[in-house]
Amino acid sequence: MIEDRAQARAFGAIADELVAAGLSFRFQARGRSMLPAIRDGEILHVQPVDTATIRVADLVLFKDGAGFKAHRIVQRRRNDVFVTRGDAGLEPDNAIRGSQIMGKIIAKECVETGRVVGLDGLMPRMKFFASEGKRFISRRFRRAGTAQSTHLVTTFFLVSVILILPFTAAAQQTVGGVALDNANSQIFTVGGNGTTCTAGAGTTWNCTFTHTTNAVALSTSTGLLVVGFSINTQGNGLDSQVTAITYNGISMGSPAVNYSPGNNFRIQIYYLKSAALTSGTHTVAFTVNKTGGQGNPLGLVAGAITLYQVKQDFGAIYPIVATNFGTSATASVSFSGTNKPGTNDGVIDVLGVAQGTTVTPNTNPTPPLVFENKLWSAQSGTSGQDVTGASSSAGGIGATLTMQEGLTASTAWSLAAIAVPASQPTAVKTDAFSATQTSNGILLSWNTSGEMHNLGFDVYREIAGQKVKINPSLIAGSALLMRQAQEQHGARTYGWMDRAPASGGLYWLEDVDLNGTRTMHGPVSVGFDTSPSLAVTRAITMQDLAHATSIQTSANPSFASAHVREAVAKPKFSATNREIGFRLASPPAVKILADHEGWYRVTQPQLVAAGLSFSAEARSLHLFAEGVEQPIRITGASSRLLRTADKEFIG
């Protein structure tokens, strides 16, 4: 529950706008009323919901007086009225109306590990109803004074809950702007003695395994199933391969990657988009055509991972593919040039190497390398015809990117990787991030050439590999300073002073998107500035916004110490700039002075007093700065520039 009134006002304003825009969001839970389902400090994922679809056992976030609560629906009444209760509570809350519900809670996230657990779907509901049944029967037996029977019933329901738990949704974390759901692998011996597949027609063999997809991965229709195969063809035909694959009876089509460099290790990668996926555990069936080497086994490792927050319209670019092979103690593959993944893209690689090889994903984040997460690693057997198959994931950095796997010995390997687009591309185009030693501390400054749906920034100081956030609350981005969260003009500059620096420290900048995506920039080391100290004021934080009564006027004294003035970038004049300038000089116009960064409101009387016609069409108003059109918001006017019409913009 959010109890602090200032924080509640700020949270409510942001949440209202996100819900109105149909966007999902996250927030940090406080309190113990939902134990054991939700623990204090966990991050809750909320998505907009039609109250007509809400059912008993659903978790919802709702307005409760001046604060907010995240509780469970325990009763649904007529006329869009609901009764809620915290799982740890004995008594229900006061009844609420559907209009008070902000959204449905579909998952929780551990702050320390990033592990995401689904709270929506069949299994969490079954767990809740089992708990309710135990609560009801235990209460009845206690009233009857039969303690022994109560113990037996309690034991039964506890066993039921324990049996359900292994099937609970569990996503891992995010890579770039793409989230990871369940990953699993299965080893196969195709043909020969001890085969784990069944013989088909001719030289084909039919194999199956299962994969579980959680409801949270499909709740926003942004899911993507990726299946990878690592095959050792030694002693068999080099053209031995998977020729067909289905998920839940649905064909996965042709492979995005079918890579065989002639070193006996073939890599194949298939994918299937969200529309064909369903939550739950389903069969992945595939056919292998094993040529040559009659009686020889074919070692194969199959792995599957469900992703979500993946853009479903791949266009002509995606998936981006990179392949490589070699003989060494390090396997690597690079995306570069026009083939590099964008920032926030998800990257998945699949490796094939000799059995007995231990594979270690890279954890060095120095570009072009990226920090990798292991998805699976398994070996099909111990013969020379077996394979170690492994897979790792990473996030795109908008530049040349190398996936790298460490091997225990120098050996032959094949490696392929694909990049898929995030449903929400990068929110921030960061042009520069620097740390400069001054007489007052370390000045951290960064500027952006564009922001889309940017909630704000966090700044971290890293000492001996440990990152510590140095800003007390989120540094406000354009989504907080401007209500319409549109693309902003270039040369926006932010600053923060670290007044308690440590020797040898590095600094990281993290931008936070409205959809919860977090992207790290850096690290940067500290430089030295020998020029005279400048008066630099810090950027606006969430705390500033929470304690402010208004952010609509530049004259608000509560922000006097929070402004960070923009660096004035020299405009790059071109024929286009000049043409725009000439066109702007001809129609009636009003010049507005913006002397610091913030949210501005210019009223209709002010515009008219400055010479703008009262009869001007409100919809025809445009705002330009240095020849570049800026987003504005006209309030209180339908067509004409009426007295109630105001013009709002960020300056």
C-alpha positions as CSV (number, residue, x, y, z in Angstrom):
1,M,0.0,0.0,0.0
2,I,1.2,3.5,-0.8
3,E,0.4,5.6,2.3
4,D,2.5,8.8,2.0
5,R,0.1,11.4,0.6
6,A,2.6,13.2,-1.6
7,Q,3.9,10.0,-3.0
8,A,0.4,8.7,-3.5
9,R,-0.5,11.8,-5.5
10,A,2.5,11.5,-7.7
11,F,1.9,7.7,-8.2
12,G,-1.8,8.2,-8.9
13,A,-1.1,10.9,-11.5
14,I,1.4,8.7,-13.3
15,A,-0.7,5.5,-13.0
16,D,-3.9,7.3,-14.3
17,E,-2.1,8.4,-17.4
18,L,-0.5,5.0,-18.0
19,V,-3.9,3.3,-17.7
20,A,-5.6,5.9,-19.9
21,A,-3.0,5.2,-22.5
22,G,-3.6,1.4,-22.2
23,L,0.0,0.8,-20.9
24,S,1.1,-1.6,-18.3
25,F,3.3,-0.4,-15.4
26,R,5.2,-1.7,-12.3
27,F,5.4,-0.4,-8.8
28,Q,7.0,-1.6,-5.5
29,A,4.7,-3.2,-2.9
30,R,4.9,-2.0,0.7
31,G,3.4,-3.9,3.6
32,R,2.6,-7.5,4.6
33,S,-1.1,-7.7,4.0
34,M,-0.6,-10.0,1.0
35,L,1.8,-12.5,2.6
36,P,2.7,-15.1,1.5
37,A,1.8,-14.4,-2.2
38,I,3.4,-10.9,-2.2
39,R,6.3,-9.9,0.1
40,D,7.2,-6.4,1.2
41,G,9.4,-4.7,-1.4
42,E,8.6,-6.9,-4.4
43,I,7.8,-5.2,-7.7
44,L,4.3,-5.8,-9.0
45,H,3.4,-5.8,-12.7
46,V,0.0,-4.2,-13.5
47,Q,-1.9,-4.2,-16.7
48,P,-5.1,-2.3,-17.7
49,V,-8.2,-4.4,-17.3
50,D,-11.9,-4.3,-18.2
51,T,-13.7,-4.7,-14.9
52,A,-16.3,-6.9,-16.6
53,T,-13.6,-9.6,-17.0
54,I,-12.4,-9.5,-13.3
55,R,-13.1,-12.7,-11.4
56,V,-12.8,-13.9,-7.8
57,A,-9.2,-14.6,-6.9
58,D,-7.8,-11.9,-9.3
59,L,-5.3,-9.5,-7.8
60,V,-6.1,-5.9,-8.4
61,L,-4.6,-2.4,-7.6
62,F,-7.2,0.0,-6.5
63,K,-7.6,3.5,-5.1
64,D,-8.4,3.5,-1.4
65,G,-9.0,7.0,-0.1
66,A,-5.8,9.0,-0.4
67,G,-3.7,5.8,-0.9
68,F,-3.7,2.6,-3.0
69,K,-4.0,-1.1,-2.1
70,A,-3.1,-4.3,-4.0
71,H,-5.5,-6.9,-2.7
72,R,-7.4,-9.9,-3.9
73,I,-11.0,-10.0,-5.2
74,V,-12.9,-12.4,-2.8
75,Q,-16.4,-11.4,-3.9
76,R,-18.1,-9.9,-6.9
77,R,-21.4,-8.2,-6.5
78,R,-23.9,-6.6,-8.8
79,N,-23.5,-3.1,-10.3
80,D,-19.7,-3.4,-10.7
81,V,-19.1,-3.7,-7.0
82,F,-16.3,-5.8,-5.6
83,V,-15.0,-7.0,-2.2
84,T,-11.3,-7.4,-1.6
85,R,-9.1,-8.8,1.1
86,G,-5.4,-9.1,1.8
87,D,-4.3,-12.8,1.8
88,A,-2.9,-12.3,5.3
89,G,-6.0,-10.7,6.6
90,L,-9.0,-12.3,8.3
91,E,-11.6,-9.6,7.5
92,P,-12.5,-8.2,4.0
93,D,-11.9,-4.6,3.0
94,N,-14.8,-2.2,2.4
95,A,-16.6,-2.8,-0.9
96,I,-15.1,-0.9,-3.9
97,R,-16.5,0.1,-7.3
98,G,-15.0,-0.9,-10.6
99,S,-14.0,2.8,-11.2
100,Q,-11.6,2.5,-8.3
101,I,-9.6,-0.3,-9.9
102,M,-6.4,0.8,-11.6
103,G,-5.5,-2.5,-13.1
104,K,-4.9,-6.2,-12.7
105,I,-1.7,-7.5,-11.1
106,I,-0.3,-10.3,-13.3
107,A,3.2,-10.9,-11.9
108,K,5.7,-10.0,-9.2
109,E,9.4,-9.4,-9.5
110,C,12.2,-10.0,-7.0
111,V,14.3,-6.8,-6.6
112,E,17.5,-8.7,-5.8
113,T,17.4,-11.4,-8.5
114,G,15.1,-10.0,-11.2
115,R,13.1,-13.2,-11.1
116,V,9.5,-12.8,-12.3
117,V,6.7,-15.0,-11.0
118,G,3.2,-15.0,-12.6
119,L,0.3,-14.2,-10.4
120,D,-2.4,-14.7,-13.0
121,G,-3.7,-17.9,-14.6
122,L,-4.9,-21.3,-13.6
123,M,-2.2,-22.4,-11.2
124,P,-2.2,-19.3,-9.0
125,R,-6.0,-19.4,-8.9
126,M,-6.0,-23.1,-7.8
127,K,-3.4,-22.3,-5.1
128,F,-5.7,-19.5,-3.8
129,F,-8.8,-21.6,-3.8
130,A,-6.9,-24.4,-2.0
131,S,-5.9,-21.9,0.6
132,E,-9.4,-20.6,0.9
133,G,-10.7,-24.2,1.3
134,K,-8.2,-24.9,4.0
135,R,-9.2,-21.6,5.8
136,F,-12.9,-22.4,5.6
137,I,-12.7,-26.0,6.8
138,S,-10.2,-25.2,9.5
139,R,-12.5,-22.5,10.8
140,R,-15.5,-24.8,10.8
141,F,-13.6,-27.6,12.7
142,R,-12.3,-25.1,15.2
143,R,-15.8,-24.0,15.9
144,A,-16.7,-27.7,16.5
145,G,-13.7,-28.2,18.8
146,T,-12.2,-31.1,16.8
147,A,-8.5,-30.1,16.7
148,Q,-7.4,-33.5,15.4
149,S,-9.7,-33.3,12.4
150,T,-8.5,-29.8,11.8
151,H,-4.9,-31.0,11.7
152,L,-5.7,-33.6,9.1
153,V,-7.6,-31.2,6.9
154,T,-4.8,-28.7,7.2
155,T,-2.3,-31.3,6.2
156,F,-4.3,-32.3,3.2
157,F,-4.6,-28.7,1.9
158,L,-0.9,-28.0,2.5
159,V,0.0,-31.1,0.4
160,S,-2.3,-29.8,-2.3
161,V,-0.5,-26.4,-2.3
162,I,2.9,-28.0,-2.4
163,L,1.9,-30.2,-5.4
164,I,0.7,-27.1,-7.2
165,L,3.8,-25.0,-6.6
166,P,6.2,-26.6,-9.1
167,F,3.9,-25.5,-11.9
168,T,3.7,-21.9,-10.8
169,A,4.7,-19.4,-13.5
170,A,8.3,-18.3,-13.2
171,A,10.0,-16.0,-15.7
172,Q,13.7,-15.2,-15.3
173,Q,14.5,-11.6,-16.1
174,T,14.9,-9.2,-19.1
175,V,17.5,-8.9,-21.8
176,G,17.3,-5.4,-23.3
177,G,13.6,-4.7,-23.6
178,V,12.7,-8.3,-24.1
179,A,11.6,-10.4,-21.1
180,L,12.5,-14.1,-20.5
181,D,9.9,-16.7,-19.5
182,N,10.6,-20.4,-19.0
183,A,13.6,-22.1,-20.6
184,N,14.2,-25.9,-20.7
185,S,16.2,-28.4,-22.7
186,Q,16.1,-32.1,-23.6
187,I,18.8,-34.5,-24.8
188,F,18.2,-37.0,-27.6
189,T,20.0,-40.0,-29.2
190,V,18.6,-40.3,-32.7
191,G,19.0,-43.8,-34.2
192,G,21.4,-46.4,-33.2
193,N,21.3,-48.3,-29.9
194,G,19.6,-46.6,-27.1
195,T,17.7,-44.2,-29.4
196,T,15.2,-41.9,-27.6
197,C,13.2,-41.2,-30.7
198,T,10.9,-43.4,-32.7
199,A,11.6,-44.5,-36.3
200,G,9.6,-42.8,-39.0
201,A,9.4,-43.3,-42.8
202,G,12.7,-43.9,-44.5
203,T,15.6,-42.2,-42.7
204,T,13.4,-40.1,-40.5
205,W,13.0,-40.2,-36.7
206,N,10.3,-38.6,-34.6
207,C,11.2,-36.9,-31.3
208,T,9.2,-35.0,-28.7
209,F,9.6,-32.9,-25.6
210,T,7.5,-30.5,-23.6
211,H,7.7,-26.8,-22.9
212,T,5.8,-24.7,-20.4
213,T,4.7,-21.1,-21.2
214,N,3.3,-18.9,-18.5
215,A,0.2,-16.7,-18.8
216,V,2.3,-13.6,-18.0
217,A,4.3,-14.2,-21.2
218,L,1.1,-14.1,-23.3
219,S,-0.9,-11.5,-21.4
220,T,0.1,-8.6,-23.7
221,S,0.2,-10.7,-27.0
222,T,4.0,-10.1,-27.3
223,G,5.2,-13.6,-26.8
224,L,7.7,-15.5,-28.9
225,L,8.8,-19.1,-28.6
226,V,12.3,-19.9,-29.7
227,V,13.5,-23.5,-30.2
228,G,17.2,-24.2,-30.8
229,F,18.9,-27.4,-31.9
230,S,22.6,-28.4,-31.5
231,I,23.5,-31.5,-33.6
232,N,26.7,-33.6,-33.9
233,T,26.6,-35.2,-37.4
234,Q,29.9,-37.1,-36.9
235,G,29.6,-40.6,-38.4
236,N,26.5,-39.6,-40.2
237,G,25.7,-37.5,-43.3
238,L,26.6,-33.8,-42.9
239,D,23.0,-33.0,-44.2
240,S,21.4,-34.7,-41.2
241,Q,19.0,-32.2,-39.7
242,V,15.6,-31.3,-38.3
243,T,13.2,-31.1,-41.2
244,A,9.9,-30.3,-39.5
245,I,8.8,-29.0,-36.0
246,T,5.4,-28.4,-34.4
247,Y,4.3,-26.8,-31.1
248,N,1.0,-28.0,-29.8
249,G,0.3,-29.3,-33.2
250,I,1.1,-26.0,-35.0
251,S,3.9,-25.9,-37.5
252,M,6.8,-23.6,-36.7
253,G,7.7,-23.3,-40.4
254,S,11.2,-23.0,-41.8
255,P,14.1,-22.3,-39.5
256,A,15.4,-18.8,-39.1
257,V,18.9,-20.4,-38.8
258,N,20.1,-23.6,-40.4
259,Y,23.9,-23.4,-40.1
260,S,26.3,-26.2,-40.9
261,P,29.9,-25.0,-41.6
262,G,31.2,-28.5,-42.3
263,N,32.8,-29.2,-38.9
264,N,30.1,-31.8,-37.9
265,F,28.2,-29.3,-35.7
266,R,24.9,-28.0,-37.1
267,I,22.8,-25.3,-35.4
268,Q,19.1,-24.7,-36.2
269,I,16.8,-22.1,-34.7
270,Y,13.0,-21.9,-35.1
271,Y,10.5,-19.4,-33.7
272,L,6.7,-19.0,-33.4
273,K,4.9,-15.8,-32.6
274,S,2.4,-15.0,-29.9
275,A,-0.8,-15.6,-31.8
276,A,0.0,-19.3,-32.1
277,L,1.0,-19.8,-28.4
278,T,-1.1,-20.8,-25.5
279,S,-0.2,-20.9,-21.8
280,G,0.5,-24.2,-20.1
281,T,2.6,-27.2,-20.9
282,H,2.6,-28.4,-24.5
283,T,4.4,-30.8,-26.8
284,V,7.1,-29.8,-29.1
285,A,7.4,-32.5,-31.8
286,F,10.1,-32.6,-34.5
287,T,11.3,-34.9,-37.2
288,V,15.0,-35.6,-37.9
289,N,16.3,-36.8,-41.2
290,K,19.4,-38.9,-40.3
291,T,21.3,-39.6,-43.4
292,G,24.4,-42.0,-43.8
293,G,26.0,-43.8,-41.0
294,Q,23.5,-46.6,-40.7
295,G,23.3,-47.8,-37.1
296,N,25.3,-44.8,-35.9
297,P,23.6,-42.6,-33.3
298,L,23.1,-38.9,-33.9
299,G,23.6,-36.7,-30.7
300,L,21.1,-33.8,-30.4
301,V,20.2,-31.2,-27.8
302,A,17.0,-29.3,-28.1
303,G,16.1,-26.3,-26.0
304,A,13.2,-23.9,-25.8
305,I,12.7,-20.4,-24.4
306,T,9.5,-18.3,-24.4
307,L,10.2,-14.5,-24.7
308,Y,7.7,-11.7,-24.3
309,Q,7.6,-8.0,-24.8
310,V,8.6,-8.9,-28.4
311,K,7.4,-6.8,-31.3
312,Q,5.3,-9.1,-33.5
313,D,5.8,-7.3,-36.8
314,F,9.3,-8.2,-37.6
315,G,9.3,-6.5,-41.0
316,A,12.1,-7.2,-43.5
317,I,14.9,-6.8,-40.9
318,Y,14.2,-9.3,-38.1
319,P,15.3,-11.7,-37.0
320,I,18.8,-10.5,-37.4
321,V,21.1,-13.5,-37.8
322,A,24.8,-14.0,-37.1
323,T,26.9,-17.2,-37.4
324,N,30.4,-18.3,-36.8
325,F,32.6,-21.4,-36.3
326,G,36.1,-22.2,-35.3
327,T,38.4,-24.3,-33.2
328,S,39.4,-22.5,-30.0
329,A,38.8,-22.3,-26.2
330,T,36.4,-19.4,-26.9
331,A,33.3,-19.4,-29.2
332,S,32.1,-16.1,-30.4
333,V,29.8,-14.5,-32.9
334,S,29.4,-10.8,-33.8
335,F,26.6,-8.6,-35.1
336,S,28.1,-5.5,-36.8
337,G,27.5,-2.9,-39.5
338,T,23.9,-2.8,-40.7
339,N,23.5,-6.2,-39.0
340,K,23.8,-5.0,-35.4
341,P,20.8,-5.3,-33.1
342,G,19.1,-2.2,-31.8
343,T,19.1,-1.0,-28.2
344,N,16.6,-3.1,-26.3
345,D,16.5,-6.0,-28.8
346,G,16.7,-9.5,-27.4
347,V,19.6,-11.7,-28.5
348,I,19.6,-15.5,-28.2
349,D,22.5,-17.7,-29.3
350,V,22.8,-21.5,-29.7
351,L,26.1,-23.3,-29.5
352,G,27.2,-26.8,-30.6
353,V,30.5,-28.2,-29.3
354,A,32.0,-31.6,-28.5
355,Q,30.5,-33.5,-25.6
356,G,32.3,-33.1,-22.3
357,T,32.9,-29.4,-22.9
358,T,31.7,-27.0,-20.1
359,V,30.3,-23.8,-21.5
360,T,30.5,-20.5,-19.5
361,P,28.5,-17.5,-20.8
362,N,30.4,-14.2,-20.9
363,T,29.8,-11.8,-18.0
364,N,32.2,-9.0,-19.1
365,P,30.1,-6.0,-20.2
366,T,32.8,-4.1,-22.0
367,P,31.6,-3.4,-25.5
368,P,31.3,-5.1,-27.9
369,L,30.8,-7.9,-25.4
370,V,27.6,-8.0,-23.4
371,F,26.6,-9.6,-20.1
372,E,24.9,-12.9,-20.9
373,N,22.4,-15.1,-19.1
374,K,22.6,-18.9,-19.5
375,L,19.4,-20.4,-20.8
376,W,20.4,-24.1,-21.0
377,S,23.5,-26.3,-21.3
378,A,23.3,-30.1,-21.7
379,Q,25.1,-33.0,-23.4
380,S,23.4,-35.7,-25.3
381,G,25.8,-38.5,-24.2
382,T,29.5,-39.4,-23.8
383,S,30.4,-40.8,-27.2
384,G,32.2,-39.1,-30.0
385,Q,28.9,-38.7,-31.8
386,D,27.3,-36.8,-29.0
387,V,27.1,-33.0,-28.5
388,T,27.1,-30.3,-25.8
389,G,24.3,-27.9,-26.7
390,A,24.1,-24.5,-24.9
391,S,22.2,-21.2,-25.2
392,S,22.6,-17.7,-23.7
393,S,20.7,-14.5,-24.0
394,A,21.6,-10.8,-23.9
395,G,20.3,-7.4,-24.7
396,G,21.1,-5.3,-27.8
397,I,23.2,-2.1,-27.2
398,G,22.5,-0.3,-30.5
399,A,26.1,-1.0,-31.6
400,T,28.4,-3.8,-32.6
401,L,27.7,-6.7,-30.3
402,T,29.6,-10.0,-29.7
403,M,28.2,-13.0,-28.0
404,Q,31.0,-15.0,-26.4
405,E,31.1,-18.4,-24.7
406,G,34.0,-19.8,-22.7
407,L,35.0,-23.4,-23.3
408,T,37.0,-25.7,-21.0
409,A,39.4,-26.6,-23.9
410,S,40.2,-25.7,-27.4
411,T,37.8,-27.6,-29.6
412,A,35.7,-27.3,-32.7
413,W,32.4,-25.4,-32.3
414,S,29.5,-23.8,-34.3
415,L,27.6,-20.8,-32.9
416,A,24.6,-19.0,-34.3
417,A,22.5,-16.1,-32.8
418,I,19.4,-14.2,-33.6
419,A,18.1,-10.8,-32.5
420,V,14.4,-10.0,-32.1
421,P,12.8,-6.6,-31.7
422,A,11.4,-5.4,-28.4
423,S,7.7,-4.3,-28.4
424,Q,8.8,-1.0,-26.9
425,P,12.0,0.3,-28.5
426,T,14.5,2.2,-26.6
427,A,13.0,5.2,-24.7
428,V,16.1,7.4,-24.7
429,K,18.7,8.3,-27.3
430,T,21.6,9.2,-25.1
431,D,24.3,11.2,-26.9
432,A,26.8,11.7,-24.1
433,F,27.3,10.7,-20.5
434,S,30.3,12.0,-18.5
435,A,31.7,12.2,-15.0
436,T,33.8,15.2,-14.1
437,Q,35.8,16.0,-10.9
438,T,34.9,19.5,-9.6
439,S,35.6,21.3,-6.3
440,N,32.1,20.3,-5.1
441,G,32.2,16.6,-6.0
442,I,31.7,14.5,-9.1
443,L,29.5,16.2,-11.7
444,L,27.6,13.7,-13.7
445,S,26.0,15.1,-16.9
446,W,24.2,13.6,-19.8
447,N,22.2,14.8,-22.7
448,T,19.7,13.1,-24.9
449,S,18.7,13.7,-28.5
450,G,15.3,12.3,-28.0
451,E,13.0,10.7,-25.4
452,M,9.9,8.6,-25.9
453,H,7.9,7.4,-22.9
454,N,10.9,8.1,-20.7
455,L,9.9,7.9,-17.0
456,G,13.3,9.0,-15.9
457,F,16.9,8.1,-14.8
458,D,18.8,6.5,-12.0
459,V,22.6,7.1,-11.5
460,Y,24.8,4.5,-10.0
461,R,28.3,4.6,-8.5
462,E,30.3,1.3,-8.9
463,I,33.0,0.4,-6.5
464,A,34.7,-3.0,-6.6
465,G,31.9,-4.4,-8.8
466,Q,29.1,-3.2,-6.5
467,K,26.7,-0.6,-7.9
468,V,25.0,1.9,-5.4
469,K,22.3,4.3,-6.6
470,I,23.2,7.8,-5.6
471,N,20.0,9.7,-6.4
472,P,17.3,9.4,-3.7
473,S,14.5,9.0,-6.1
474,L,14.0,8.7,-9.9
475,I,15.3,11.7,-11.9
476,A,12.2,12.9,-13.8
477,G,12.2,12.3,-17.6
478,S,9.9,13.7,-20.2
479,A,7.0,11.4,-19.2
480,L,6.9,13.1,-15.8
481,L,7.6,16.6,-17.0
482,M,5.4,16.5,-20.1
483,R,2.0,14.9,-19.9
484,Q,1.8,13.6,-23.5
485,A,5.1,11.7,-23.5
486,Q,5.9,12.6,-27.1
487,E,9.3,12.7,-28.8
488,Q,11.2,15.7,-27.5
489,H,13.7,18.1,-29.1
490,G,17.4,17.5,-29.0
491,A,20.1,18.9,-26.7
492,R,18.3,18.2,-23.5
493,T,20.9,18.2,-20.7
494,Y,20.7,16.6,-17.2
495,G,23.0,16.9,-14.3
496,W,23.6,15.3,-10.9
497,M,26.3,15.9,-8.3
498,D,27.9,13.1,-6.4
499,R,29.1,14.8,-3.2
500,A,30.4,11.6,-1.6
501,P,32.6,10.1,-4.3
502,A,35.0,7.2,-3.8
503,S,38.4,6.9,-5.3
504,G,38.4,4.8,-8.5
505,G,34.7,4.8,-8.8
506,L,32.8,4.2,-12.1
507,Y,29.4,5.6,-12.9
508,W,26.4,4.1,-14.7
509,L,23.3,5.8,-16.1
510,E,20.0,3.8,-16.2
511,D,17.0,5.1,-18.2
512,V,13.5,3.8,-17.2
513,D,10.7,3.4,-19.7
514,L,7.0,3.7,-18.8
515,N,6.6,0.0,-19.6
516,G,9.3,-0.9,-17.0
517,T,12.1,-1.5,-19.4
518,R,15.5,-0.4,-17.9
519,T,18.5,0.2,-20.0
520,M,22.0,0.8,-18.6
521,H,24.5,3.2,-20.2
522,G,28.2,3.2,-19.2
523,P,30.3,2.8,-17.3
524,V,32.3,6.1,-17.4
525,S,35.3,7.0,-15.4
526,V,36.0,10.4,-13.7
527,G,37.7,13.1,-15.7
528,F,39.1,16.4,-14.5
529,D,37.9,19.9,-15.4
530,T,40.4,22.7,-15.0
531,S,38.0,25.4,-16.2
532,P,36.2,27.7,-13.7
533,S,33.4,26.0,-11.8
534,L,29.9,26.6,-13.3
535,A,26.8,27.0,-11.3
536,V,25.1,23.7,-12.0
537,T,21.8,22.8,-10.4
538,R,20.5,19.3,-10.2
539,A,17.7,17.7,-12.2
540,I,14.1,17.3,-10.9
541,T,13.4,14.1,-9.1
542,M,10.2,12.2,-8.2
543,Q,10.4,13.6,-4.7
544,D,10.4,17.1,-6.1
545,L,7.3,16.3,-8.1
546,A,5.6,14.5,-5.2
547,H,6.0,17.6,-2.9
548,A,5.0,20.1,-5.5
549,T,1.5,21.5,-5.7
550,S,1.8,22.3,-9.4
551,I,4.2,21.7,-12.3
552,Q,2.3,23.8,-14.8
553,T,4.1,27.1,-14.3
554,S,7.7,28.2,-14.7
555,A,7.2,30.7,-11.8
556,N,6.7,27.9,-9.2
557,P,9.3,28.6,-6.5
558,S,9.3,24.9,-5.4
559,F,11.5,24.1,-8.4
560,A,13.8,27.1,-8.2
561,S,16.7,25.0,-6.9
562,A,15.9,21.9,-9.1
563,H,16.3,23.3,-12.6
564,V,19.2,22.3,-14.7
565,R,19.6,24.7,-17.5
566,E,20.0,23.3,-21.0
567,A,23.2,23.7,-22.8
568,V,22.6,25.8,-25.9
569,A,23.5,23.7,-28.8
570,K,24.6,25.6,-31.9
571,P,22.0,24.9,-34.6
572,K,23.3,23.2,-37.7
573,F,21.8,25.3,-40.5
574,S,21.0,23.7,-43.7
575,A,18.9,24.5,-46.7
576,T,16.0,22.8,-45.0
577,N,16.5,24.9,-41.8
578,R,16.6,28.1,-43.9
579,E,13.4,27.2,-45.8
580,I,11.6,26.5,-42.5
581,G,12.9,29.8,-41.2
582,F,11.6,31.7,-44.2
583,R,8.2,30.1,-43.9
584,L,7.9,30.8,-40.2
585,A,8.7,34.5,-40.8
586,S,5.7,35.1,-42.9
587,P,2.6,34.1,-40.8
588,P,1.6,35.7,-37.5
589,A,3.7,34.4,-34.7
590,V,4.4,35.0,-31.0
591,K,7.9,34.6,-29.5
592,I,8.0,32.8,-26.1
593,L,11.1,32.9,-23.9
594,A,11.9,29.6,-22.1
595,D,14.7,30.4,-19.7
596,H,14.9,27.0,-18.0
597,E,13.8,23.4,-18.4
598,G,10.4,22.6,-17.2
599,W,6.7,22.5,-17.9
600,Y,5.2,25.7,-19.3
601,R,1.6,26.9,-19.7
602,V,0.8,30.0,-21.8
603,T,-2.8,31.2,-21.4
604,Q,-5.1,32.5,-24.1
605,P,-5.1,36.1,-22.7
606,Q,-1.3,36.1,-22.8
607,L,-1.3,34.9,-26.5
608,V,-3.9,37.5,-27.5
609,A,-2.1,40.3,-25.6
610,A,1.1,39.4,-27.5
611,G,-0.7,39.9,-30.8
612,L,-2.2,36.5,-31.7
613,S,-5.7,36.8,-33.2
614,F,-8.6,35.8,-31.0
615,S,-10.1,34.0,-34.0
616,A,-7.1,31.9,-34.7
617,E,-7.7,28.1,-35.1
618,A,-6.4,26.3,-32.0
619,R,-5.7,23.2,-34.1
620,S,-3.5,25.3,-36.4
621,L,-1.0,26.4,-33.7
622,H,2.5,25.0,-34.0
623,L,5.6,25.5,-31.8
624,F,9.1,25.7,-33.2
625,A,12.5,26.0,-31.6
626,E,15.6,26.5,-33.9
627,G,13.5,25.4,-36.9
628,V,12.4,22.1,-35.3
629,E,8.8,21.6,-34.4
630,Q,8.1,20.8,-30.8
631,P,5.1,18.9,-29.3
632,I,2.5,21.1,-27.6
633,R,-0.8,20.4,-25.8
634,I,-3.9,22.7,-26.3
635,T,-6.3,22.5,-23.4
636,G,-9.8,23.9,-23.1
637,A,-10.5,24.5,-26.8
638,S,-12.3,22.6,-29.4
639,S,-11.6,24.8,-32.4
640,R,-11.3,28.5,-31.8
641,L,-8.7,30.0,-29.4
642,L,-11.3,30.6,-26.7
643,R,-10.5,32.3,-23.4
644,T,-10.3,28.9,-21.7
645,A,-7.7,27.6,-24.1
646,D,-4.2,27.1,-22.8
647,K,-1.0,26.1,-24.6
648,E,1.3,23.7,-22.7
649,F,4.8,22.5,-23.6
650,I,8.1,21.5,-22.2
651,G,10.9,24.0,-22.5
